[in-house]
Amino acid sequence: MTFLRIKHKVRDYESWKTVFDDFVETRKKGGEKSYWICQADSDPNDLDVTFEWDNEENARTFFKSPELKNAMEKAGVIENPEISFLKEVDKGTL
């Protein structure tokens, strides 16, 4: 599995989340398996989103797509996202 971490600011979390949810079928077709959305304590519009993707190639293709760019604009993303591609090397439950 491949993980992606995206940090960015949005105009309004609720508006962003609506577009995010409406885009779910496109994300699934691209290879997304799951996601975690976190907000900064000081600003609910400062987001850190982690995605689990089926493989890195599909993730990189999806995150270069014009459909995603359009959805991000529609959702009110106001800063260039900081994107990191990550590979799981260990996992545990305490």
C-alpha positions, 0 to 999 in steps of 0.5 A: 500500500501507498500512503499520501499526506497532503497539507493545505489550507481551505476557505471553509472546512464544511464547504471543502468536505462537501466537495471532498465527499462528492468526489468519492467515486472518482477517488475510489476509481483512482485507487483510494482505499481510505483516508484520515482528515485532521485539522490544526488545533488553531485553525479548522481550515488548516488540513492534514489529510492522509490517504491509503492508495492501492499503489504509488503509480495510481496515486501519482497519476490521480494527483496529477489529474485535471479532475482533481485540480478542478475539484480542489478549486471548487472546494476552496483550497487556497494554498498549494498543497504540500504532498508527500508519498509514503510507504508503510514500514511498520505498524502496531497497536498498543 
